């Protein structure tokens, strides 16, 4: 199972290290010590908290900005059948769902709690400026 340091967990949740430590201290996020004595959290536990704390950003005024096409996040769900796999990720406040072959998901060792990068390519992208 994947284990992440406090700083890595904070980055994936888009919060400070101190916020993650408070989650651990309050019992909201279970943690253990690694071989070096550092505090770590299980990827699966972090995935659960990531879904809980995710809230879509309030759409504000757009000036002259376009979103990037690569988002780092944590795998929150993997559904596989005999041919295909559906992989869900929480990338900060965004939920990303990818459909891929079962073979690809297995070769990438994707499981709940894995850290991954979603690269998004769309054939139609609509960009708006107020």
N, C-alpha and C positions, 0 to 999 in steps of 0.2 A: 504494500500500500504506500502511496505517496505521503511523505511528511514534509511540511513547509515551515521554515523559520518564521518568526513573528513579523519581520520586515517584509518577507514575501507575501504572507497572508494579508498584511496591511495594504500592500500595493494592489493585490487582486481585489480587495474590498473597496479600494479608493478611500481609505481612512488612514489615520496616523497609527504608528506603532503603539502609542499609548492607548488608543481606543481598543486595539486588539488585546492588549494586556488587561484592560478593564473587563473585556468580554471573558477572558480566561479567569480573572479573579472572581467575577460574579457567577461563574459556572455556566455561562451561556455557550462558551466554546471550550471543549475539553482540550487539555494540553498535557504533554509529557516532556521529559528531558531526553535529548539524544545522547550518543556516546561521548560527545564533547561537553555535555552538561548544559547545552543551550535548550531553551524552551521551543518546542515544535508542536504543530497541530496536524492532525490527520487530514488529508485532502478531502475525504468524504465528509468529515465534520464541517470543514470550511465551505464545501459546496452547499450544505444545508443552510448555513448562516448567510452565504452569498445570496441565495434565493430570498431569504427572509428580509434582508436589508436593502435589496434592490428596489429602487423606486425610479421610474422614468423621470428624466429631467423635465422641468417645466419649460415648454417651448417659449423661448424668448425671441426678441427681435433678431432677425438675421441681417448681418451687415454684408460682408463679402467673404464668407467662409464656406468651405466644403469639407465634409467629413473625410477622414482617412479610411483606407480600405483594409487595414490590418488591425485586429483587436485581440489583445491577449486576455485570456480568461481561464475559467476553471470548468471542467466538464461536470454537469449536474445530473445527466441522465444518458443512458445508452440503451437503445432497444434494438435487438438483432433478430432477424429471421434467417431463413436458409440462404438468402441471396443479398439482402440489403441491411443497412444499419441506419438508425436515426440517432444522431448525436446532438444533445442540447448542451449549450454552454452559457454561463453567466459571465459577460464581459462588462464589468462595472455595472451600470444600471441597465444594460442591454442584454436581452435574451436572444441568442443566436441558435438556429436549428440548421443542421446540415444533414443531407441524405447522401450516403456513400455506400460503396460495396461493403459487405460484411468482411471480406478479405482485407480491405484497406483499413477498416477500424481495428481489426485484430493485429495487422502489421504495425500500426501506430500505437498499439497497447492502450487504446482509449478506454478508460474506466472512470467511474464517478470519482472525482478528486484529482484527476490528471490535469496538469496545466497544459494548455494548448493555445495556438494562435489561429484565429479565424481570418482567412483572406477572402475578401468579398469582391466578386466581379459581377457587375450587372450589365446586361445589354442595353438597358434603358435606365438612365439616371436623370432625375429631375432636380434641378438646383433652383432655388427661389431666392430672390432678393426683394425686400419690401419696397 
